[in-house]
Amino acid sequence: MTTRIVILGGGAAGLTTALQLQKKHATRWASITLIDELPYYTYQPFLPEVAGGHIRARDVTVPLHKTLRHSNVVQASVTGLDSTGKSVTVMTPDGEGRNFPYDHLVVALGAVTRTFPTPGLAENGVGFKSVEEAQYVRDRILGNIARAASVQDSAERRKLLTTVFIGGGYTGVEAMAELDDAAKAAMKSYRGLSREELHFVLVEALDRVAPEVGPELSQWTLGQLRARGIDIRLNTTMPSCIDGNVVLSDGETIPAGAIVWTAGVKPNPVLAGLDLPLGPKGHVNVNAALQVETGDGEKLEGVWALGDGAQVPNLLAETQPAYYPPNAQNAVRQAVTVSANIVAMVNGRPIVEYRHESLGTVASFGIGKGAGIMKGLKLKNMPAWLAHRAYHLYAMPTMKRKLRILAGWTTNLVAGGDTTPVVGHGNPRASFLRVTPVVAAKK
């Protein structure tokens, strides 16, 4: 009898689970179905380099159908789960509802950008969690610079050359640092613009930036960013940004040509509509073996959860209870454990608990710049930057994508970066509509 394995989510956790099951030859006795809204996986740690222009947007994506040749990939959104009847319902892009029964279900729906009901944010802000957002932010900032070169009004010009980031975790810091370098390079192309006119502002509610690298390197990073001319506002929030006017909690207003929101993530809200036990922050409750269980310890038969959307106990922490942070390092390793446990359970062998000591954290702040801790060793600038590139190139799925990224780095090294903005992403049909007459339909 064929064992039916259904995986919800094609991110780092879901894709790796499917790849590991294929590697273990599970397709000899199981059918593997992976369900995701997108036809590709995005390697998010490289998004700042996409924004910086070092890597092409397509090269940080992995096509699911092509990569999972021995699995069934379904592009659809999850709409329901019956854990008693052991089936999942989904909606395909054309509106068709489908049902997938399972023997083992892997919930890997990940996380989404955490936002607040800030006036003006929905109309003027953009996140930084998808490859589309990273490319859009790059083109928006470079496009603003090109527009500013032709603007006579000083206030409008100042607004176009001002970019505000909300959120100073390492994602925000990495993205801003890369874009700061790209913007400064672009400014050289315009005779009427001066680098001194460029204004990058980082707004952070805490008293530090990049806390993931530890207090000492966090303070060092703060000094490095300020030395580059980046305006950093700590212990500050943004109550509103109507019409692009960023109002800060200290009362100051900063007109901005681009507002980038990098203030954290939260579990995928789809989880709240499923038949699953959730923790106080919306994560799926699991035990150390990554089996979904209720607060009373009752396990949901055949249901596993991992990655950014799961609350995974960290049994190695000195203070309990403790949980693993939501990052790709844990998601990938949890996927190895889940796939091994499914195979073990099918074959009547004991399952194992997930235990992982962090390898550390490393962040890149542009070519030759960065900070990180690797196995307790503190790294700064070139060593940190090299470690960042080496680790993430290793972690990038598929050899073809690794080679494409290496080729991109080599091209930029030899030929320099390209700062040409592609400004039609917001409405790519605009120029076509301008020249196409509208004809009323015949009755």
N, C-alpha and C positions, 0 to 999 in steps of 0.2 A: 504494500500500500504506500502511495506517495505521500510524504509529509509536506504539508502546505506551509510555507514560511512567507509572511507578508511583512514588509518593511515600510514604515511610514516616514518619509523624509529622505531626500537625496543629498544631504549635507555631508560634512566630514564623518559623522557617526553612521549615518545610514549607508553611504557609499562604501565605507570601509567594512561594515558588517557584511554587505553583499559580496565584496571582493574576497573577504576572508572565507566565507562559506564556499565560494567557487574554488578557492585555493585548496580547501579541504575536501574537494570533490563531492560536496553535498548534493550537487545536481544529479548524482547517480541514484539518489533515493528521495530527493526533495524537489519541489518546484519553488523557485524564489521569485517573488513579485515585489518590486520596489515602486512606490507611489510618491510622486512629487509634483508640485505645480509647475516646475520648470523642467526643461529637457536637459539641463546641465547643472553641474556642481561648481560653485565658485570658491576658490581658495582665498579666503578673506584676509589672511595675514599679508598678502601681496597687494591689497587694494591701495595702500599709500603709494606704492611704486607705480601703480597704474596712474594715479593722480599726478605723480611726479614726472610721468612720461618715460620711465625707464623700462616698463613692460607694457606690451599691447594688451588691451582689455580682453580680447579673445583668448590670450595665452594663459590667463589665470582661471579659465573655465575648462571643465572636463565634460564632454558629451556623455550622458548616462547610457544611452542606447548602444553607442559604439564601445564603451568601456565594459559594460556588463553584458557581454555577448551571450552568456549562458543563463541570463535571468530575463524575466519579463518586466520591462519598464513601462509604467503607465503614467501619462501626464494627466493629473487630476488633483483636485483639492479634497481633503478629507471632510466629510460631513457628519459622520456618526460612527459609533462603535457599540456593539452588543457583546460585552465580555462573557455573558452567560451563554448566548448562542454562538459565540466565537466567529463573528463576522464583522467586516468593516464596510461602510458605505462611502462612496466618493461621487464627485461630480466632475465630469470631463469638461474641457473648454467649450464644447458645443452644447453644453447643458444636459448631457445624458447622465442619468444616475446609474451607478453600477454597484454590485455587491461582491465582496471578496471574502469567502470563508477562509479560516486559517486554523492551523494546529499550533503554530508559534507566531506571535505578533511582536515585532520590534518597533517601539515608539521612539522615533528620533526626529521629532519635528522642530527641534532647535529653539532659537530665540529670535525676537524681533527688536527693533529699535524702541527704547522706552521713551515716550514723550509725555508731555503734560498739556493741559488745556490753556496754553499760553496764547493770548490774543495776537494774531498776526503770524503765528508760527506755521500753520497749515498753508497759508497763502505765500509766504516768503522764505520758508526754510527748506532745507534738503538734508536727508540723512547721509550716512556714510557706511552702509552695511552691504550694499550690492555693487556689482561691477558697473551697472548702469549709473548708479549714483556717483561712484568714483570718477567715471569718465565725464559725467555731466558737470561735476564740481570743477574739474580741470578746465573744461571748455568754457564754463561760465566765468571763471576768474580771468583766463586769458582773453576771452571775448570782451570782458569789461575793460581790460587794459587797452585793447584795440579801439574801443569806443571812446575811452578817455582821451586818447591822442587827438581826436577830432572835436572834442567838446570845448566850448569857450567858457561856459559858466563854471566858475571856480567851485561852487558848492556841489554841483552835479559831478564834476570831475573828481572831487575829493571823495564823494560817495562811491563812485565806480571803482576807485582804487583802494577801498576799504573792505576787508573781509573779516567777518566775526565768526569764530568757532565757539560753540557752547559745549563744554565738557573737556576736561584736561586729563583724562586717562591716557594710557599709552596709544590708543587708537587715534584720539584727537591730536595728541602731540606729534605722532608720526605723520599723520596726514597734513597737519599744518606746516610742519618743518619741510616736507617734500614740496608742498605748494608754494611756500615762501621762496625756496630755491628756484622753482620753475618760474615764478612771477618775476623775480629779480633778473633772471636770464632773459625773459621776454621784454622787460623794460628797455634793455639795451638796443632793441630793434627800432625804437621810436625816438626820433630826434627831439621831439617836444616834451618828452617825459623824463623825470628824474627819479632815481631810486628812492630818494628821500620822501617822495610823495606816496609811496606804497605804505599801506598801513594794515598790518595783521593784528587782530585782537583775540586773545584767548580768555574766555570767561569760565571760571571754575568755582564751584560752590565751596570746595574744601580749601584748606590752607596750604595745599601742595599740588604739584602736577606729577603725572606718571607714578602714582604710589606703588604700582606693581613691581618696580625695581628696587624698592626699599628706601628708607628715609635718607640715607647718605647720598645715593645716586639720584634720588628725587630732587634734593636740594641742588645738587650739581647740575642736573638737567635744567632746572629753573634758571640758574645763572647763565648757562649756555644759550638758552633761548632768548633771554633778555639781552645778552651781548650781541645777538644777531639783529636786534631791533624789534623783536616781537613784543607787543604790548600785552602783558599778562595781568589779569585782574583776579586775585584770589579772594576767597570769602565773599564772592559776588554771584548774584543770579540775574536772570533776565525776565522781569515781569511781563514785558510785551515787546513786540517788534512789528507793529502795524506800519504798513507802507515801507518796510525795510528800515525803519527807525528803531534801532535797538536801545531800549530803555533799561538801564542797569539799576540794581537794587540800591545803589548809592545816589540815585537821582540823575546821573549823567545820561545823555542821549547821544548815540553814535549812529549816524546815517550809514548804512552798509549796502554795498552792491551785491554781496553774497553773504548768506547766513547758513552755516553748516552745523548741524546738530549731531554731536557725538557724546551725548550725556548718558551712556549706558544702554543696557538691553534688559529685556524681560522675557519670560517663557512665552512661546507662541500662544496667543489667545485661543487658538483652535482647541487646545487641550482642555479649556474650561467647559467646552461643549461635549466632551467625550465621557464615556462611562469609566472614569479613572479616579483613584484617590489622589488628591493634590495637597501639597504643603501650603503653608501660609502665604508664600509668594507666588503660587501658581505652578510650582514644579511638580512633576509626577513623583509620588513616593515610591522609593525602591529600597531593597535591602542591599547588603554589600555584594551580593551575587548578581545585582542588577535585575532581580525579579520584582515586578510591581506588587506591592502589598499595601493593605490598609494600615491605619494607625494602630489597629489591634493585632497586627502581625499576620493577618489572613492574606494569603497569596492569591493573586488572580492567575488561574491556571494558564500556562503557556504565554504569558504576557511579560515582556521585558521593556525596560526604558533606559535611555542613556543620553549623554551629551548635554547640551545647554538647557534642555527642557526637563532634566531629571535632577532630583535631589539625592545625590549619591553620597552615602556615608564615607567619611575618611577615617578609617580605623587606625591609621598611623599617627594621627594628631595627638598631641599631649593632652589637650583639653577636649573633652567630649560633652555634648555631641558636636561633631564637626563634619563639614561637607566639602567636596572637591569644588574648586572654582570652575566656572563655565568657560573653557577654552579648548582650542583644537587639540592641544597636547593630551588632555584627558579624554576628549571625545574619541579620538583615534584608538587610544589604548583600551578604552571601555568597549569599543567595537570588537577588538580582538577577544576580550573576555566573553562577551555575549555570544559571539559566533562559536567559540570553544564550548561554552556551556550548553548551547542548543544541540551541538553534535554529541556532547557527552550525555545529555538527557535522553536523546533519541536512542543511543546505544546502551543505556542503562548504567552509565558510569557516574560517579559523583561530580558535582559541579564545583567551581572555585569562586572565591571572593575577589573583587577588584581591589588591588592594593598597588599604589604607585607613588613613588617619591619623585617630586617635581625635579625636572632637569634644570629648571631655572626660567628666567624671563629675560628676553633681549629685545631691544627696540632700536630701530634705525631712524635717524633724524636727517637723512640726506646722505649724499656720497661722502664716505669717510667719517661720518658722524653717527654716534649712537651711545647707548648705555645698556648695561645688563648684568645679570648675575647668573653664571653657569656653574652648577655644582659648588656653590659657595664662593666662586672666584668672581670678583668685581671687575667688569670690563668697561672701558671708556673709549669713545671715538673709533679709530680704525679697527682695533681688535673686536669691539662690539659690533661694528658694522659688518665686518667679515663673518663673524659668528652668526649674525642674523641672516645674511644671504646664504651661507653654507647650510644652516639648519633648515631653512624654509625651502631651499632648492631640493634638499634631500626629502623633505616631507611632501613636496608637491606630487600628486598622483600622476602616474604614467610617464614613461620615458620620453614620449613625443613632446609633452608639455615642458619637461625639464630642458630638452634641447632647444625648444623655441624661446624659452626664457633666457637661456645662456646666449643664444644668438642675438637677442634683443640687447642684453647687457653689452655684448661685444660691439654691436653696431653703434650704440650710444657712446662707448668709449672711444671709438675711432672717428665717428662722424659728428659726435655731439648730439645733444637733445634737440627735438623739434618742438618749437613753441607755437606752432600754427593752431589757432582755435577753430574747432568745427562748431559753429554756433547754431545749427539747425536742429539740435536734438530735441528741444522743447516742442517744436511743431515742424517735423520734417516735410509736411505736405504744404506748408505755407506758400512757397514760391509757385508750386503747381496750381494751387487754388487761385492765386492772383491772376493767372493767365487763362484760366478755364472758366468759360461762362456757365452760369447755372441755368439749366433748362427745366422748366416745370414738367412734371410727368403728365402724359396724356391720360385723360379720364376715359 
